[in-house]
Amino acid sequence: MTAHVVSIASGKGGVGKTNVAVNLALALGASGKRVCLLDADLGLSNVDILLGIDPQRTLDDVLFEGVGVEECLLPIRPNVYLLPGSSGVARLASLDKSRRAALVDEFKKLTNFDYLLVDNSPGISASVISLCLSSRQLVVVVTPEAASITDAYALIKVLKQNGLWWKPLLLINRARSTRHAVAVFARLRETANKRLDLDCLPLGWLPEDPAVGRASLMRSPVLETEPDAPFCRLVRDAAKRLVAHTERKASDAGPEVFLEQSITRLQSTLPPAESQGQYRADLQPRAIQALAKMDTALAMIEDLFPQTGMEAHTALQALEPARAVLADLARSRQNGATNAAGPASNPGPRLRAMVLCQDPELRDLLSDLMTEAGLIPVDGLETDSGGTDKELALVVLSLDRLPEAVYLPWISGPGQIPVLLLEGYGEASRLAETELDEHVTMLKKPFAIADFVAAIRRLASPAGSSGPAPQAEEPE
């Protein structure tokens, strides 16, 4: 007997996926199941906030420091353990043969759990696709809003195109009533059946419950703060359905096979090597996502909205995110994406952005995201910035554990360079209560990767920076 691996995913952020994952894990644990919750959300997941914990070790320590996986497992409640993923999940594809084998051996130690729940990043990234397709159980969290339904279908469509053949479980969150949830599930299932030849199964539904918000403020799961709340009763029902569903099926291959398959899929989807001095354009995943969203919105206009009483213009609004992605791809191509001309082609101007972050793992992740957004990240903790201020288009500040003498000059007084302030705890929380200068923009942790990328692009644009600006214009 080995652990059932269950991936929990959503087409977009903000649907309560992590809250569902945490409370589902606790409900399974309370029923006597041993559960390991793998935090694989690269969008700076708020598992730690929901649980009121501060993990000291993550998957990165297993990958690069030789730490055993059992040393990273954090007991959070009876029968329930957390394995923090940090940036380690994104770096799985870069493992050499020996490290890959060692990590697979470490994951064999998780076979004594009944369930390995994987809290994925929202959206349709290469890591999400790889992790979901390597699990034999898939839970898609969706809310009744048009954008969430659109993106949930887009996620299922992309997974189907990449090999999904088993039936995903749909969990409708923040529904008004059973009737409301059933209507959303039925329409989504009908569209998937009709257009993808793929059936979906119901895992249940969860209400819009104020008890969830109160629990978040207390940094504690709602199952503990208000166990008799409607949300708690229904999440326990969903946990029972998940157990019944998984136990009807043959035993999964196990956590080690899940990990090995995930790494294999990630490595097969790596983009071509970055040419020296050029912008790395990982275009394929975003192109697939954009086309899936376009197709989804059209399908919803035809199949969903007329029968659920929604206005057609609401469906058309769902096309806007896809248009933005396509526009972004166009800008990427014009700003130095790898093309047939090869390394000798002119990549166009690139903007420098300083990164001030004491956490090396978070700093690496932020730098990677900035590189992919067309910026040149400069590490302010290791590089002397003297004389380079005029070359900077943006400064990114993550204040956790950062000395005041380092960050204060950038956020106080009139500034010529836009500053993106990543608010966390401690000093950052205190600064959040003060009036910041106009050149400082605040982004609260945890935040979605898409929000971070959108913020740095906006601030580094001609309207947000006095430095050089990209020459490409957004197509009509």
C-alpha positions as CSV (number, residue, x, y, z in Angstrom):
1,M,0.0,0.0,0.0
2,T,1.3,3.4,-0.9
3,A,0.2,7.0,-0.9
4,H,-2.5,8.3,-3.2
5,V,-1.1,11.3,-5.0
6,V,-3.8,14.0,-5.5
7,S,-3.0,17.3,-7.4
8,I,-5.2,20.3,-6.4
9,A,-5.2,22.9,-9.2
10,S,-7.2,25.8,-10.5
11,G,-7.2,27.7,-13.8
12,K,-6.7,31.1,-12.1
13,G,-5.7,32.5,-8.7
14,G,-8.1,33.9,-6.1
15,V,-10.5,30.9,-6.1
16,G,-9.5,29.7,-2.6
17,K,-7.4,26.7,-3.9
18,T,-4.9,26.8,-1.1
19,N,-7.5,27.2,1.6
20,V,-9.3,24.2,0.1
21,A,-6.1,22.2,0.1
22,V,-5.2,23.0,3.7
23,N,-8.7,22.2,5.1
24,L,-9.1,19.1,2.9
25,A,-5.8,17.8,4.3
26,L,-7.0,18.5,7.9
27,A,-10.3,16.8,7.2
28,L,-8.5,13.7,5.9
29,G,-6.2,13.8,8.9
30,A,-9.1,14.0,11.4
31,S,-10.6,11.0,9.8
32,G,-7.5,8.9,10.6
33,K,-5.7,9.3,7.2
34,R,-2.0,10.2,7.3
35,V,-1.5,13.1,4.9
36,C,1.5,15.0,3.5
37,L,0.7,18.4,2.0
38,L,3.3,19.4,-0.7
39,D,3.3,23.2,-1.1
40,A,4.1,23.4,-4.9
41,D,2.5,26.9,-5.4
42,L,5.3,29.0,-6.9
43,G,3.0,32.1,-6.7
44,L,4.3,32.5,-3.1
45,S,1.5,30.4,-1.6
46,N,-0.1,31.4,1.7
47,V,-0.1,27.9,3.3
48,D,2.2,29.3,6.1
49,I,-0.3,32.1,6.8
50,L,-3.3,29.8,6.8
51,L,-1.6,27.5,9.2
52,G,0.2,30.1,11.3
53,I,3.7,28.6,10.8
54,D,7.1,29.6,9.6
55,P,8.9,26.7,7.8
56,Q,12.7,26.6,8.3
57,R,13.5,24.0,5.7
58,T,12.1,23.4,2.2
59,L,12.4,21.1,-0.8
60,D,15.4,23.3,-1.8
61,D,17.3,21.8,1.2
62,V,16.7,18.3,0.0
63,L,17.7,19.2,-3.6
64,F,20.9,21.2,-2.9
65,E,21.9,20.8,0.7
66,G,21.7,17.0,1.1
67,V,19.0,17.2,3.8
68,G,16.7,14.2,4.2
69,V,13.1,14.7,3.2
70,E,12.0,13.6,6.7
71,E,13.9,16.6,8.2
72,C,11.8,19.0,6.0
73,L,8.5,17.4,7.0
74,L,6.8,19.8,9.3
75,P,4.1,18.3,11.6
76,I,1.2,20.8,11.5
77,R,-1.7,18.8,13.0
78,P,-2.3,15.2,14.1
79,N,-1.7,12.9,11.1
80,V,-0.9,15.9,8.8
81,Y,2.5,17.1,7.7
82,L,3.7,19.9,5.4
83,L,6.5,19.6,2.9
84,P,7.3,23.2,1.8
85,G,8.3,23.4,-1.8
86,S,9.7,26.9,-2.2
87,S,11.4,27.4,-5.5
88,G,12.6,23.8,-5.5
89,V,9.6,22.7,-7.6
90,A,10.6,25.1,-10.5
91,R,14.2,23.8,-10.4
92,L,13.3,20.1,-10.7
93,A,13.9,20.2,-14.4
94,S,17.6,21.3,-13.9
95,L,18.6,18.3,-11.8
96,D,21.4,16.1,-13.1
97,K,21.1,12.3,-13.1
98,S,22.6,11.8,-9.7
99,R,20.6,14.4,-7.9
100,R,17.4,13.2,-9.6
101,A,18.1,9.6,-8.4
102,A,18.8,10.8,-4.9
103,L,15.6,12.9,-4.7
104,V,13.5,10.0,-6.0
105,D,15.0,7.8,-3.3
106,E,14.1,10.5,-0.7
107,F,10.5,10.6,-2.0
108,K,10.2,6.8,-1.3
109,K,10.1,7.8,2.3
110,L,6.7,9.3,1.8
111,T,5.1,6.0,0.9
112,N,4.0,5.5,4.6
113,F,1.4,8.3,4.1
114,D,-2.1,7.5,2.9
115,Y,-2.3,10.8,0.8
116,L,0.1,13.1,-0.8
117,L,-1.8,16.3,-1.6
118,V,-0.1,18.6,-4.0
119,D,-1.1,22.3,-3.8
120,N,-0.2,23.5,-7.3
121,S,0.3,27.1,-8.6
122,P,-2.8,28.5,-10.3
123,G,-2.9,28.7,-14.1
124,I,-1.4,26.6,-16.9
125,S,2.4,26.6,-16.5
126,A,4.7,23.8,-17.4
127,S,5.2,22.8,-13.8
128,V,1.4,22.7,-13.2
129,I,0.9,20.5,-16.3
130,S,3.7,18.2,-15.3
131,L,2.6,17.7,-11.7
132,C,-1.0,17.3,-12.6
133,L,-0.4,14.7,-15.3
134,S,2.0,12.8,-13.0
135,S,-0.8,12.4,-10.4
136,R,-3.6,9.9,-10.9
137,Q,-6.1,12.0,-9.0
138,L,-6.8,15.6,-10.0
139,V,-9.0,18.1,-8.1
140,V,-9.9,21.3,-10.0
141,V,-11.2,24.1,-7.8
142,V,-13.6,26.5,-9.6
143,T,-15.8,29.3,-8.5
144,P,-19.1,30.4,-10.2
145,E,-17.5,33.5,-11.7
146,A,-17.2,33.6,-15.5
147,A,-13.4,34.0,-15.4
148,S,-12.9,31.1,-13.1
149,I,-15.1,28.8,-15.2
150,T,-13.3,29.9,-18.3
151,D,-9.8,29.2,-16.8
152,A,-10.9,25.9,-15.3
153,Y,-12.0,24.7,-18.6
154,A,-8.8,26.0,-20.2
155,L,-6.8,24.0,-17.7
156,I,-8.7,20.8,-18.3
157,K,-8.4,21.4,-22.1
158,V,-4.6,21.8,-22.0
159,L,-4.2,18.8,-19.7
160,K,-6.4,16.7,-22.1
161,Q,-4.2,17.8,-25.0
162,N,-1.1,16.7,-23.1
163,G,-2.4,13.3,-22.2
164,L,-5.1,13.5,-19.5
165,W,-7.4,10.5,-19.9
166,W,-8.8,10.0,-16.3
167,K,-11.7,11.9,-15.0
168,P,-10.9,15.1,-13.1
169,L,-12.8,15.9,-9.9
170,L,-14.5,19.3,-9.8
171,L,-14.9,21.2,-6.5
172,I,-17.2,24.2,-6.7
173,N,-16.1,26.8,-4.2
174,R,-18.0,29.9,-3.0
175,A,-21.4,28.8,-4.4
176,R,-24.6,30.3,-3.2
177,S,-26.5,27.0,-2.8
178,T,-26.5,23.4,-3.8
179,R,-28.6,24.3,-6.8
180,H,-26.2,27.0,-7.9
181,A,-23.2,24.6,-7.5
182,V,-24.9,21.8,-9.4
183,A,-25.7,24.2,-12.3
184,V,-22.1,25.3,-12.6
185,F,-20.8,21.7,-12.4
186,A,-23.4,20.5,-15.0
187,R,-22.5,23.1,-17.5
188,L,-18.8,22.7,-17.2
189,R,-19.1,18.9,-17.3
190,E,-21.3,19.1,-20.4
191,T,-18.9,21.4,-22.2
192,A,-15.9,19.1,-21.4
193,N,-17.9,16.1,-22.6
194,K,-19.0,17.8,-25.8
195,R,-15.7,19.5,-26.8
196,L,-13.0,17.3,-25.2
197,D,-14.7,13.9,-25.0
198,L,-13.7,13.9,-21.3
199,D,-16.0,13.3,-18.4
200,C,-15.7,15.1,-15.0
201,L,-16.9,13.9,-11.6
202,P,-18.2,16.0,-8.7
203,L,-16.2,16.2,-5.5
204,G,-18.8,18.5,-3.9
205,W,-19.2,22.2,-3.3
206,L,-18.3,24.8,-0.6
207,P,-20.2,27.9,0.3
208,E,-19.3,31.5,0.5
209,D,-18.8,31.4,4.3
210,P,-17.7,34.4,6.4
211,A,-16.1,32.0,8.8
212,V,-13.3,31.4,6.2
213,G,-12.4,35.0,6.2
214,R,-12.4,35.2,10.0
215,A,-10.1,32.2,10.2
216,S,-7.6,33.7,7.7
217,L,-7.4,36.8,9.9
218,M,-6.6,34.6,12.9
219,R,-4.0,32.6,10.8
220,S,-5.7,29.4,11.6
221,P,-7.7,26.9,9.5
222,V,-11.5,27.4,9.6
223,L,-11.9,23.7,10.6
224,E,-10.3,24.6,13.9
225,T,-11.7,28.1,14.5
226,E,-15.3,27.3,13.6
227,P,-15.7,23.6,13.1
228,D,-19.5,23.8,12.9
229,A,-19.5,26.4,10.1
230,P,-21.3,25.3,6.8
231,F,-17.9,25.4,5.0
232,C,-16.5,22.8,7.5
233,R,-19.3,20.4,7.2
234,L,-19.1,20.4,3.4
235,V,-15.3,20.2,3.2
236,R,-15.5,17.1,5.4
237,D,-18.1,15.7,3.0
238,A,-15.7,16.4,0.1
239,A,-12.9,14.6,2.0
240,K,-15.1,11.5,2.4
241,R,-15.9,11.5,-1.3
242,L,-12.2,11.8,-2.1
243,V,-11.5,8.7,0.1
244,A,-14.3,6.8,-1.5
245,H,-13.1,7.7,-5.0
246,T,-9.4,6.9,-4.5
247,E,-10.1,3.6,-2.6
248,R,-12.3,2.4,-5.5
249,K,-9.3,2.6,-7.8
250,A,-6.1,0.6,-7.9
251,S,-3.3,1.9,-5.7
252,D,-1.2,4.7,-7.1
253,A,2.4,4.1,-8.2
254,G,3.6,6.1,-5.3
255,P,5.3,9.5,-4.5
256,E,8.6,8.4,-6.0
257,V,7.1,7.5,-9.3
258,F,5.0,10.7,-9.2
259,L,8.2,12.8,-8.7
260,E,10.2,10.9,-11.4
261,Q,7.4,11.4,-14.0
262,S,7.1,15.1,-13.0
263,I,10.8,15.7,-13.6
264,T,10.7,13.8,-16.9
265,R,7.8,15.9,-18.1
266,L,9.4,19.1,-17.0
267,Q,12.6,18.3,-18.8
268,S,10.8,17.5,-22.0
269,T,9.1,20.9,-21.9
270,L,12.2,23.0,-21.4
271,P,12.6,25.9,-23.9
272,P,15.7,26.1,-26.1
273,A,18.9,27.3,-24.3
274,E,19.0,31.0,-23.9
275,S,21.3,32.7,-26.4
276,Q,23.9,35.0,-24.8
277,G,22.6,38.5,-24.4
278,Q,19.1,37.7,-25.5
279,Y,15.7,37.6,-23.8
280,R,14.6,34.1,-22.9
281,A,11.2,33.6,-24.6
282,D,9.4,30.6,-23.2
283,L,6.5,31.2,-25.6
284,Q,4.9,27.8,-26.0
285,P,3.2,27.5,-22.7
286,R,1.7,31.0,-22.8
287,A,0.6,30.5,-26.5
288,I,-1.2,27.3,-25.5
289,Q,-2.8,29.0,-22.6
290,A,-4.0,32.0,-24.7
291,L,-5.5,29.8,-27.4
292,A,-7.2,27.6,-24.8
293,K,-8.7,30.6,-23.2
294,M,-10.0,31.9,-26.5
295,D,-11.5,28.6,-27.4
296,T,-13.0,28.3,-23.9
297,A,-14.7,31.7,-24.0
298,L,-16.2,30.9,-27.3
299,A,-17.4,27.6,-26.0
300,M,-19.0,29.3,-23.0
301,I,-20.8,31.8,-25.1
302,E,-22.3,28.9,-27.1
303,D,-22.9,26.4,-24.4
304,L,-22.9,27.9,-21.0
305,F,-24.2,31.4,-20.7
306,P,-27.5,31.2,-22.6
307,Q,-28.6,28.3,-20.4
308,T,-27.5,29.8,-17.1
309,G,-29.0,33.2,-17.6
310,M,-25.7,35.1,-17.8
311,E,-25.3,37.9,-20.3
312,A,-23.2,37.2,-23.4
313,H,-21.0,40.3,-22.8
314,T,-19.8,38.7,-19.6
315,A,-18.4,35.8,-21.7
316,L,-16.8,38.3,-24.1
317,Q,-15.0,39.9,-21.1
318,A,-13.3,36.6,-20.5
319,L,-11.5,37.1,-23.8
320,E,-9.6,40.0,-22.4
321,P,-7.0,37.9,-20.4
322,A,-6.3,35.9,-23.6
323,R,-5.8,39.1,-25.6
324,A,-3.4,40.4,-23.0
325,V,-1.4,37.2,-23.2
326,L,-1.2,37.3,-26.9
327,A,-0.1,41.0,-26.8
328,D,2.6,40.0,-24.3
329,L,3.8,37.3,-26.7
330,A,4.0,39.9,-29.5
331,R,6.0,42.2,-27.2
332,S,8.3,39.3,-26.3
333,R,9.1,38.6,-30.0
334,Q,9.8,42.2,-30.7
335,N,12.0,42.7,-27.6
336,G,14.6,40.1,-28.5
337,A,12.9,36.7,-28.4
338,T,15.0,34.0,-30.0
339,N,14.3,33.9,-33.7
340,A,15.7,32.5,-36.9
341,A,18.2,35.3,-37.2
342,G,20.1,33.7,-34.3
343,P,22.4,35.4,-31.7
344,A,23.6,38.0,-34.2
345,S,20.1,39.5,-34.4
346,N,19.4,42.8,-32.5
347,P,17.4,42.0,-29.4
348,G,16.4,45.6,-28.8
349,P,16.8,47.5,-25.6
350,R,16.5,45.8,-22.2
351,L,15.9,47.5,-18.9
352,R,17.9,47.1,-15.7
353,A,16.1,46.5,-12.4
354,M,17.7,46.2,-9.0
355,V,16.6,43.4,-6.7
356,L,16.9,44.0,-2.9
357,C,16.0,40.7,-1.1
358,Q,17.7,39.0,1.8
359,D,16.1,35.6,1.1
360,P,18.3,33.9,-1.6
361,E,15.6,31.5,-2.7
362,L,13.0,34.3,-3.2
363,R,15.7,36.5,-4.7
364,D,16.5,33.8,-7.3
365,L,12.8,33.4,-8.1
366,L,12.2,37.1,-8.5
367,S,15.2,37.5,-10.7
368,D,14.1,34.6,-12.9
369,L,10.6,36.2,-13.3
370,M,12.2,39.6,-14.1
371,T,14.4,38.0,-16.7
372,E,11.5,36.3,-18.4
373,A,9.7,39.7,-18.4
374,G,12.5,41.2,-20.4
375,L,14.4,43.0,-17.6
376,I,18.0,42.6,-16.5
377,P,18.0,41.9,-12.8
378,V,20.8,43.4,-10.7
379,D,21.3,42.0,-7.2
380,G,21.6,45.1,-5.0
381,L,22.9,43.0,-2.1
382,E,26.1,42.0,-4.0
383,T,26.5,44.7,-6.6
384,D,27.7,48.3,-5.9
385,S,24.9,50.4,-7.4
386,G,27.0,53.6,-7.2
387,G,26.8,55.5,-10.5
388,T,24.2,53.2,-12.0
389,D,21.0,54.8,-10.7
390,K,20.3,56.5,-14.0
391,E,20.5,53.2,-15.7
392,L,17.8,51.6,-13.5
393,A,14.2,51.4,-14.6
394,L,12.9,49.8,-11.4
395,V,13.9,48.8,-7.9
396,V,12.2,45.7,-6.3
397,L,12.3,45.6,-2.5
398,S,11.4,42.6,-0.4
399,L,11.8,43.9,3.2
400,D,11.8,40.7,5.2
401,R,15.0,40.7,7.2
402,L,16.4,43.5,5.1
403,P,18.3,46.2,7.2
404,E,16.6,49.6,7.3
405,A,19.8,51.3,6.2
406,V,19.6,49.4,2.9
407,Y,16.0,49.9,1.9
408,L,15.1,53.3,3.5
409,P,16.9,55.5,1.0
410,W,14.9,54.0,-1.8
411,I,11.4,54.5,-0.3
412,S,11.9,57.8,1.5
413,G,12.1,61.2,-0.1
414,P,11.3,62.1,-3.7
415,G,12.4,59.3,-6.0
416,Q,13.1,59.3,-9.7
417,I,13.2,55.5,-10.0
418,P,9.9,53.5,-9.4
419,V,10.0,51.1,-6.5
420,L,8.0,48.0,-6.1
421,L,7.7,47.2,-2.4
422,L,6.9,43.6,-1.5
423,E,5.1,43.8,1.8
424,G,5.5,40.9,4.2
425,Y,5.8,41.0,8.0
426,G,7.6,43.0,10.6
427,E,9.1,46.2,9.2
428,A,7.0,45.8,6.0
429,S,3.8,45.6,8.0
430,R,4.7,48.8,9.8
431,L,5.5,50.6,6.6
432,A,2.2,49.5,5.2
433,E,0.5,51.7,7.7
434,T,2.5,54.8,6.7
435,E,2.0,57.1,3.7
436,L,4.4,56.1,1.0
437,D,5.8,58.4,-1.7
438,E,4.3,58.5,-5.1
439,H,7.2,56.5,-6.7
440,V,6.6,53.5,-4.4
441,T,4.0,50.8,-5.3
442,M,3.1,48.1,-2.7
443,L,2.4,44.5,-3.5
444,K,1.2,42.4,-0.6
445,K,2.6,38.9,0.1
446,P,1.5,36.3,-0.8
447,F,1.0,37.5,-4.4
448,A,0.4,35.7,-7.7
449,I,3.3,35.5,-10.1
450,A,1.1,37.1,-12.8
451,D,0.5,40.2,-10.5
452,F,4.2,40.5,-9.9
453,V,5.1,40.4,-13.6
454,A,2.3,42.8,-14.5
455,A,3.5,45.2,-11.8
456,I,7.2,45.2,-12.9
457,R,6.2,45.7,-16.5
458,R,3.9,48.6,-15.7
459,L,6.4,50.3,-13.5
460,A,9.3,49.8,-16.0
461,S,7.1,51.2,-18.8
462,P,7.6,54.9,-20.1
463,A,4.8,56.0,-17.7
464,G,6.4,54.4,-14.7
465,S,10.1,55.1,-15.2
466,S,12.4,57.9,-16.2
467,G,14.9,55.4,-17.6
468,P,14.9,53.9,-21.1
469,A,11.7,52.2,-22.2
470,P,10.9,49.3,-24.5
471,Q,10.3,50.3,-28.1
472,A,7.7,47.8,-29.0
473,E,4.1,48.8,-29.0
474,E,1.2,46.7,-28.1
475,P,-0.7,45.5,-31.2
476,E,-4.3,46.5,-31.7
